[in-house]
Amino acid sequence: MEIKSNNIYNTDCIDLMSNMHEESVDLIITDPPYGINFSHDHETYNRAPENVLKGYQEVSPDNYLDFTEKWIGEVYKVLKDDGTMYIVSGFTNLRHILNALDTVGFHLINSLVWKYNFGVYTTKKWVNSHYHILMVAKNPKKMKYHPFCRHPKKHRDEGGKSLNYADRESVWDIKREYWKNCLKTPTRLPYDLIKKMIEYSSDKGDLICDPFVGSGQTAYVAKDLERNYIGSEIVDEYCQFANSRIETGQYLIPRID
Ligand SMILES: C[S@@+](CC[C@H](N)C(=O)[O-])C[C@H]1O[C@@H](n2cnc3c(N)ncnc32)[C@H](O)[C@@H]1O
């Protein structure tokens, strides 16, 4: 398979990355399958089912460590020495992701918290309102990080607080997007979350890879910010959906009955 940048491939991420040149990617942003037991509710993640594209591909909890070691191993090969990866994850299988990162040889740079409005209410335990984001690098000394890309050091808000400091704290409060009456895959990262990672950890013209594309959010934002993109999505319909959004630039695609 000949791999070209600015394409999303309908394939397994291992097939994609094993066919890519080693040390060719500047930044990986990804949100792997969660490895939780599949149920009807998970298929739509409690969203209006008529808007959600079917077929979400999960990974069995029993295989999660093996699966994770394999894809993180491939990422290690394709990432440049000064490259960075952000992995978004719930807590259920976070230990497997941390173990795999360690086994493969990545350095953990930051553990970020994405605080968001999940919308599932419970009285029997705490209400979930965050995800984890691990920021890792191959070589911490060479890794790209642009601390002043959004706010110069002296920028202050009206109360005198540093905007640069606030933007670079490890808890990110970013709203989910609901895409009302529009087509969607069950889980999507918000535009602003991806934008922040891209701005701080890459330059225009860099190549950004997402092994688990879903609706194509990483690639869509990368293109908007004048970066190159590449990705894989195992579900054909999701891959077509992502490609059509990215190629046309149409962010939301209304459902037609
Ligand atoms: C959590 S979602 C990613 C959502 C994405 N970040 C977005 O914003 O839309 C994980 C995706 O990985 C896909 N997937 C699962 N196993 C895969 C594999 N082995 N290779 C490529 N894609 C896979 C699933 O179908 C699903 O769309």
The ligand as a MOL file (V3000), in Angstrom:
LIG
                    3D

  0  0  0     0  0            999 V3000
M  V30 BEGIN CTAB
M  V30 COUNTS 27 29 0 0 0
M  V30 BEGIN ATOM
M  V30 1 C -12.9860 6.9320 20.2440 0
M  V30 2 S -13.1840 6.8730 18.5240 0 CHG=1
M  V30 3 C -12.2590 8.2220 17.8800 0
M  V30 4 C -13.0630 9.4750 17.7480 0
M  V30 5 C -12.3130 10.6110 17.1140 0
M  V30 6 N -11.2680 11.1130 17.9860 0
M  V30 7 C -13.2450 11.7870 16.7420 0
M  V30 8 O -13.0300 12.9240 17.2340 0
M  V30 9 O -14.1910 11.5500 15.9990 0 CHG=-1
M  V30 10 C -12.1930 5.4700 18.0670 0
M  V30 11 C -12.3350 5.0780 16.6060 0
M  V30 12 O -11.3780 4.0600 16.3000 0
M  V30 13 C -11.9650 3.1570 15.3560 0
M  V30 14 N -11.1510 1.9190 15.4130 0
M  V30 15 C -11.2620 0.8840 16.2830 0
M  V30 16 N -10.2900 -0.0120 16.0640 0
M  V30 17 C -9.5150 0.4630 15.0480 0
M  V30 18 C -8.3390 0.0090 14.3950 0
M  V30 19 N -7.7650 -1.1400 14.7560 0
M  V30 20 N -7.7970 0.7750 13.4140 0
M  V30 21 C -8.3950 1.9430 13.0410 0
M  V30 22 N -9.5350 2.4220 13.6090 0
M  V30 23 C -10.0750 1.7020 14.6150 0
M  V30 24 C -13.4040 3.0580 15.8250 0
M  V30 25 O -14.2660 2.5950 14.8050 0
M  V30 26 C -13.6960 4.5090 16.2430 0
M  V30 27 O -14.2440 5.2470 15.1770 0
M  V30 END ATOM
M  V30 BEGIN BOND
M  V30 1 1 1 2
M  V30 2 1 2 3
M  V30 3 1 2 10
M  V30 4 1 3 4
M  V30 5 1 4 5
M  V30 6 1 5 6
M  V30 7 1 5 7
M  V30 8 2 7 8
M  V30 9 1 7 9
M  V30 10 1 10 11
M  V30 11 1 11 12
M  V30 12 1 11 26
M  V30 13 1 12 13
M  V30 14 1 13 14
M  V30 15 1 13 24
M  V30 16 1 14 15
M  V30 17 1 14 23
M  V30 18 2 15 16
M  V30 19 1 16 17
M  V30 20 1 17 18
M  V30 21 2 17 23
M  V30 22 1 18 19
M  V30 23 2 18 20
M  V30 24 1 20 21
M  V30 25 2 21 22
M  V30 26 1 22 23
M  V30 27 1 24 25
M  V30 28 1 24 26
M  V30 29 1 26 27
M  V30 END BOND
M  V30 END CTAB
M  END
